[in-house]
Amino acid sequence: MAQIKHLPIYKTAYELLEIVVRVTKGFPRDFKYSLGEKIRNEVIDLVVFIFKANATKKERIEHAGRILERIEVIDLLVRLTKDLRIINVKQFSEIVFLTDSLGRQAQGWIKHTASLAES
């Protein structure tokens, strides 16, 4: 088990969390405590599942699957905020770039863990 703070997936997730906290801070009042809070909570859940996946090899595939689920929800909510013009295209692209990277890393975790189980 690698130290979590040294893993690329953790670093990317933490960067996403920082951006999401900064961006949602500027949401209009109507959306700050509903949509903004939901996005923040989903990203926090994502980071928690990364911790859990790193902590146990036995359930790593299951937790990585949950990471992918959180990413899909985050992408949906962020797309909605862009369509409602709550965030701009630059903020949207920053977030989507990071969620895409996280998805690829989680898929890699799943493939690597599955190949170890087959061996």
N, C-alpha and C positions, 0 to 999 in steps of 0.2 A: 504494500500500500504506500503510494507516494504521498508526500506532504501536500495537502490540498492547495496551499497557496502557491505552489510551484507548477501546478498543472495548467496547461494552456486553456483548457475548457473552463477552469475556475477563473483565470485571469480575464477571459472574454466575458464570462457571466458577470463578473464584478464590474467590468467596464460598462456593460449593458445596464446594470443596476444604477451606476452613477449617472448615466445619461438619462435614464427614465426618471429618476428622482429630480434631476435638474429640469427636465422638460415638463413634467407634470406639475411642478411648482408654479409654472406660468399659465396653467389651464384657467379658463373662465370659471367663476364660482359654480355655475350650473353643472360643470363637468369635473371639477377638481376632486370632489368627495365621492363621486360615483365612478365614472370612467377612469379618472386618474388613479384613484385608490385601487381599483381593480387591477389595472396594469402593474402598479407597484407590487401588489400582493402576488400576482402571477410570477413576476421576476424573482421575488424573494423565495417563492416556492421552488422555482427553477434552481436557484442556488442551493437550497436545502436538499433537493434530489441529487444534485451533483455531489454534495457531502456524503449522502447515503450510498450512492453508487460507488464512490471511492472507498468507503469504509467496509463494504462487504462484496466479495467476489461472487458469493452464492446468489445474491439477489441483484447483481449489477445490471443484467439485461432488463429486469423488471423496472428498476429505477431509471435506466436509460430510456426506456419506453415512456415513462412518465415525464422525463425531460422533453422528449419530442412532443408529447401532448401539450405541455406548457408553452412550448415554442409556437405551436399552431394557434393556441388561444391568444398569445401575445401578438402574433402577426395579425390576427383578425381584429383585435382591439386597436392596434396601432393604425391599421388601414382605415378603420372607421374614423379615428381622430384626424387622419389626413383628409379623408373625404368630407368631413365636417369642417375642415379648415381650422382645426384647433392647433395642429402642428404644421410646420411648413415642409416642403419637399426635402430639404437638406436634413432636417431632424428625422424625417421618415426614413430616408435612405441610410442614415447612420444606424438606426435601430435595426432595419431589415438586414443590413450587412452583417451585423453582429449575430442576429438570430439565425441567419443562414450559416454562418461559421459554427455556431453552437450545434446546429442540427447535423452538420457534417461530422463534427467531432463526436457527438453522441452516437451517430451511426457507426463510426469507426470503433467506438467502445463496444458496441453490440457485436460487430463482426469479429473483433479481436477476442472477446470473451467467448463467443460461440465457437470459434476455432480452437480455443484452449480446451473447451468442454469436450470437443470431438476427439482430441488427442489422447 
